Amino acid sequence: MRRPDSRMPTPPGPTPVTGGTAELLADADRNGSWMLLVDGTPQSHVDLDDPTHLEFEYVRRMGHVLDLAAESGTPLDIVHLGGGALTLPRYVAATRPGSRQRVVEVDQPLTDLVREHLPLPRGARIRVRADDARVGLAALHTASTDVVICDVFAGARTPAHLTSAEFAAEAHRALRPGGVHVANVADGPPLQFARAQVATLRAVFGNVCLLGEPGILRGRRFGNLVAVASDAELPIADYVRRCAREPMPSRVVHDDDLERFVGTARPVLDVDAVASPEPPAGVFGR
C-alpha cells in the first residue's frame, strides 16, 4: 500500500558527479517519485512509496525478465552493472525479498547522492561497489550469479568496452547454468549497433531474444531495446504476453525473426568495439 507522503531530505540542486552534473527532480504526477538526470539526460526514475512501479518502458521490460527468471518470489543472486538511482535493485528487493544484489557503479559521488536523498529500503541486501562495470564483472567468481543486468551509460552512450563478445563472455562465465544476461541496447535508424549487439550475444549464448517497441524495431526512431540471453530456453510465450499487456505494447523478436533482424551483422570484438550511438538532439528532452 502506498504511503500518503514520503519524508526525505530536500534534494540539492544540480550537483557535480564524476559523470557530469546530476539532478533529482520530483515527479509531479506521482507522490514520492523522483527522476535522476545526468547532464540533462534522464537516467532513472524511482518511486519510494512503490518500488514495484517502473516508469521507464525499457526498465519495465527488464522487470518482466526478472519476474520470469525463476518462480515468483524466489530470492535470486543478481549483479547490476550500472546503478543510477538503483531502480531495479529496489524492484527486486520488493518482489523477491532476500535476494542478494551486487551493483557495480563507477560514479561514487552519484551513488552517495542517491543513497542520501533516495534511501534504500530497510533490510534490502544491496551492496554497491564503485568500479568500472567490466572490471567489477571480471572480479566475480565463475558461476556465482543468476542474472547479470547491463544498463551502463557514460553520458547518453554505452561505453565501447561493454559491447564486445569478450564482455559477453565474462557475463556468461559469471552466470550459473541457466542464468540470464539482460542488456539495455540504445539505438536508432538504421539499427546497425543493435543488430551487431544481437549477433555478439548469439556468438556467446545459446538463446537470445529482443524486446522493444515496434517503432524502434522498425528503425523509425531512436530508443531502448532490451536484449535477453541465456543458455537455457527463454520463456518467449510469457515475454510475449507481458509485453502485449503494457500501456504501449512491445514486440518480442526471436527465432527466424531475430535471424532476419541480425541480417549480415557480425559479432563485435574488443578490437573493433564502439560505443552506442549518440541520441539525436531532443530525444530525451535535452
C-alpha positions as CSV (number, residue, x, y, z in Angstrom):
1,M,0.0,0.0,0.0
2,R,1.3,3.5,-0.9
3,R,2.0,5.9,2.0
4,P,0.4,9.3,1.7
5,D,3.7,11.1,1.8
6,S,7.4,10.3,1.6
7,R,9.6,12.1,4.0
8,M,13.1,12.7,2.7
9,P,15.8,15.4,2.8
10,T,15.2,18.2,0.3
11,P,17.4,17.2,-2.6
12,P,20.1,19.7,-3.7
13,G,20.1,21.4,-7.0
14,P,22.5,20.4,-9.8
15,T,25.3,18.5,-8.2
16,P,28.7,17.7,-9.7
17,V,29.4,14.0,-10.0
18,T,32.1,12.0,-11.8
19,G,29.9,11.7,-15.0
20,G,28.8,15.3,-15.2
21,T,26.1,17.1,-13.4
22,A,23.3,15.2,-11.6
23,E,19.9,16.5,-10.5
24,L,17.0,14.9,-8.7
25,L,13.6,16.2,-9.7
26,A,10.3,15.4,-8.0
27,D,7.7,13.7,-10.3
28,A,4.6,16.0,-10.2
29,D,2.4,13.1,-11.2
30,R,3.4,10.6,-8.5
31,N,3.8,11.3,-4.8
32,G,7.1,10.0,-3.6
33,S,8.6,9.7,-7.1
34,W,11.9,11.2,-8.3
35,M,13.7,11.4,-11.6
36,L,17.5,11.3,-11.8
37,L,19.1,13.3,-14.6
38,V,22.8,13.4,-15.5
39,D,23.7,16.3,-17.8
40,G,20.1,16.7,-18.6
41,T,19.6,13.1,-19.7
42,P,17.0,11.1,-17.7
43,Q,18.9,8.2,-16.1
44,S,16.5,6.7,-13.6
45,H,13.0,7.0,-12.1
46,V,12.3,5.9,-8.5
47,D,9.0,5.6,-6.6
48,L,10.0,5.5,-3.0
49,D,6.4,4.6,-1.9
50,D,6.0,1.8,-4.5
51,P,9.3,0.4,-5.8
52,T,7.5,-2.0,-8.0
53,H,6.4,0.9,-10.2
54,L,8.8,1.0,-13.2
55,E,8.2,4.3,-15.1
56,F,10.6,3.8,-18.0
57,E,9.3,1.4,-20.6
58,Y,12.5,-0.4,-21.2
59,V,13.1,-0.8,-17.5
60,R,9.6,-2.3,-17.2
61,R,10.6,-4.9,-19.8
62,M,13.7,-5.7,-17.8
63,G,11.3,-6.2,-14.9
64,H,9.4,-8.8,-17.0
65,V,12.7,-10.7,-17.5
66,L,13.5,-10.6,-13.8
67,D,9.9,-11.7,-12.9
68,L,10.3,-14.8,-15.1
69,A,13.9,-15.7,-14.2
70,A,12.6,-18.0,-11.5
71,E,9.5,-19.0,-9.7
72,S,7.7,-15.9,-8.3
73,G,9.1,-14.6,-5.1
74,T,12.2,-16.9,-5.1
75,P,15.3,-15.0,-4.0
76,L,18.0,-14.6,-6.6
77,D,21.6,-13.5,-6.8
78,I,21.7,-10.6,-9.2
79,V,24.5,-8.4,-10.5
80,H,23.6,-4.9,-11.8
81,L,26.2,-3.3,-14.0
82,G,25.3,0.4,-13.7
83,G,23.5,1.8,-10.7
84,G,21.9,5.1,-11.4
85,A,19.2,5.6,-8.8
86,L,19.1,1.8,-8.1
87,T,15.6,1.4,-9.6
88,L,15.8,-2.3,-10.4
89,P,17.6,-3.3,-7.1
90,R,14.7,-1.7,-5.3
91,Y,12.2,-3.6,-7.5
92,V,13.9,-6.9,-6.8
93,A,14.1,-6.2,-3.1
94,A,10.3,-5.7,-3.2
95,T,9.4,-8.6,-5.5
96,R,12.0,-11.2,-4.4
97,P,12.7,-10.5,-0.7
98,G,16.0,-12.0,0.5
99,S,17.7,-11.6,-2.9
100,R,21.5,-10.9,-2.8
101,Q,22.2,-8.0,-5.1
102,R,25.5,-6.5,-6.1
103,V,25.7,-3.2,-8.0
104,V,28.8,-2.0,-9.9
105,E,28.6,1.8,-10.4
106,V,31.7,3.7,-11.4
107,D,30.4,7.1,-10.2
108,Q,30.8,7.1,-6.4
109,P,29.6,10.7,-5.9
110,L,26.4,9.8,-7.8
111,T,25.8,6.8,-5.6
112,D,26.4,8.9,-2.5
113,L,23.8,11.4,-3.8
114,V,21.2,8.7,-4.4
115,R,21.7,6.9,-1.1
116,E,21.5,10.1,0.9
117,H,18.4,11.5,-0.8
118,L,16.6,8.4,-2.1
119,P,17.3,5.9,0.7
120,L,17.2,2.2,0.1
121,P,14.5,0.0,1.7
122,R,15.4,-1.3,5.1
123,G,16.7,-4.8,5.1
124,A,17.4,-4.9,1.4
125,R,20.6,-6.9,0.6
126,I,22.0,-4.4,-1.9
127,R,25.8,-3.8,-2.0
128,V,27.2,-1.1,-4.2
129,R,30.8,-1.2,-5.4
130,A,32.5,1.7,-7.0
131,D,34.2,0.3,-10.1
132,D,34.2,0.1,-13.8
133,A,31.4,-2.3,-14.9
134,R,33.8,-4.7,-16.8
135,V,36.3,-4.7,-14.0
136,G,33.6,-5.5,-11.5
137,L,32.2,-8.2,-13.7
138,A,35.7,-9.8,-14.1
139,A,36.1,-9.9,-10.3
140,L,33.0,-12.1,-9.9
141,H,33.5,-15.8,-9.2
142,T,32.6,-18.2,-12.0
143,A,29.0,-19.4,-11.9
144,S,28.2,-17.2,-9.0
145,T,25.1,-15.3,-10.0
146,D,21.7,-15.9,-11.5
147,V,21.2,-12.7,-13.5
148,V,23.6,-10.1,-14.9
149,I,22.0,-6.8,-16.0
150,C,23.9,-4.3,-18.0
151,D,22.5,-0.8,-18.1
152,V,25.5,1.4,-18.2
153,F,25.9,4.9,-19.8
154,A,28.7,7.4,-20.0
155,G,26.7,10.4,-20.8
156,A,24.0,9.0,-23.1
157,R,26.1,6.2,-24.6
158,T,27.0,2.7,-23.6
159,P,30.9,2.5,-23.4
160,A,32.5,0.5,-26.2
161,H,34.2,-2.0,-23.8
162,L,30.8,-3.1,-22.7
163,T,29.6,-4.1,-26.2
164,S,32.0,-6.8,-27.2
165,A,32.0,-10.6,-27.4
166,E,34.7,-10.7,-24.7
167,F,32.5,-8.7,-22.4
168,A,29.5,-11.0,-23.1
169,A,31.8,-14.0,-22.4
170,E,32.6,-12.5,-19.0
171,A,28.9,-12.3,-18.2
172,H,28.4,-15.9,-19.4
173,R,31.3,-17.0,-17.1
174,A,29.8,-15.3,-14.1
175,L,26.3,-16.8,-14.6
176,R,25.2,-20.1,-13.1
177,P,23.9,-22.7,-15.6
178,G,20.6,-21.4,-16.9
179,G,21.3,-17.9,-15.8
180,V,20.2,-14.9,-17.7
181,H,22.0,-11.9,-19.1
182,V,20.0,-8.7,-19.8
183,A,21.3,-5.7,-21.6
184,N,19.9,-2.2,-22.5
185,V,20.7,-1.6,-26.2
186,A,20.1,2.0,-27.2
187,D,20.0,2.6,-31.0
188,G,18.1,4.3,-33.8
189,P,17.9,4.1,-37.6
190,P,19.4,2.0,-39.3
191,L,19.9,-0.1,-36.1
192,Q,23.4,-1.2,-37.1
193,F,24.5,-1.1,-33.4
194,A,21.6,-3.2,-32.2
195,R,22.0,-5.8,-35.0
196,A,25.7,-6.2,-34.1
197,Q,24.8,-6.5,-30.4
198,V,22.4,-9.3,-31.0
199,A,25.0,-11.0,-33.3
200,T,27.5,-10.7,-30.5
201,L,25.2,-12.2,-27.8
202,R,24.3,-15.1,-30.2
203,A,28.0,-15.9,-30.6
204,V,28.3,-16.5,-26.8
205,F,24.8,-17.7,-25.6
206,G,22.6,-20.5,-26.8
207,N,19.4,-18.4,-26.8
208,V,18.7,-14.7,-27.5
209,C,15.7,-12.5,-28.0
210,L,15.0,-8.8,-28.2
211,L,12.2,-6.9,-26.6
212,G,11.2,-3.5,-27.9
213,E,8.6,-1.1,-29.3
214,P,7.6,-1.7,-32.9
215,G,8.7,1.8,-34.0
216,I,12.2,1.3,-32.7
217,L,12.5,-2.2,-34.0
218,R,11.5,-1.0,-37.5
219,G,14.1,1.7,-37.4
220,R,11.7,4.6,-37.3
221,R,13.1,6.3,-34.2
222,F,15.8,6.2,-31.5
223,G,15.1,4.3,-28.3
224,N,15.9,1.5,-25.9
225,L,15.7,-2.2,-26.8
226,V,16.2,-5.0,-24.2
227,A,18.4,-7.9,-25.2
228,V,18.0,-11.2,-23.3
229,A,20.5,-14.0,-23.5
230,S,20.8,-17.4,-21.8
231,D,22.0,-21.0,-22.5
232,A,18.6,-22.1,-21.1
233,E,15.4,-21.9,-23.2
234,L,13.8,-18.5,-22.8
235,P,10.2,-18.2,-21.7
236,I,9.2,-16.5,-25.0
237,A,5.5,-17.0,-24.7
238,D,5.5,-15.4,-21.3
239,Y,7.5,-12.4,-22.5
240,V,5.0,-12.0,-25.4
241,R,2.0,-12.0,-23.0
242,R,3.6,-9.5,-20.7
243,C,4.8,-7.2,-23.4
244,A,1.4,-7.2,-25.1
245,R,-0.2,-6.0,-21.8
246,E,2.0,-2.9,-21.5
247,P,0.4,0.6,-21.9
248,M,2.5,0.8,-25.1
249,P,2.6,-2.8,-26.3
250,S,6.0,-4.1,-27.4
251,R,7.3,-7.0,-29.5
252,V,9.4,-10.0,-28.8
253,V,11.8,-10.8,-31.6
254,H,13.1,-14.3,-31.6
255,D,13.9,-17.4,-33.8
256,D,13.5,-16.6,-37.6
257,D,12.5,-13.0,-37.0
258,L,15.7,-12.5,-35.0
259,E,17.7,-14.1,-37.7
260,R,16.3,-11.6,-40.2
261,F,16.8,-8.7,-37.8
262,V,20.5,-9.6,-37.5
263,G,21.0,-10.0,-41.2
264,T,24.7,-9.8,-42.1
265,A,25.8,-8.2,-38.8
266,R,28.8,-9.8,-37.3
267,P,29.9,-10.3,-33.6
268,V,31.8,-7.3,-32.2
269,L,35.3,-7.9,-30.7
270,D,37.2,-5.7,-28.4
271,V,39.5,-4.5,-31.2
272,D,36.6,-3.0,-33.2
273,A,34.0,-2.2,-30.4
274,V,32.4,1.2,-30.5
275,A,30.1,3.0,-28.0
276,S,26.4,3.0,-28.7
277,P,25.2,5.9,-30.9
278,E,24.7,9.4,-29.6
279,P,21.0,10.0,-29.2
280,P,19.6,12.7,-31.6
281,A,19.2,16.1,-30.0
282,G,15.9,16.4,-28.1
283,V,15.2,12.7,-27.9
284,F,15.4,12.8,-24.1
285,G,14.2,16.3,-23.7
286,R,17.7,17.7,-23.7
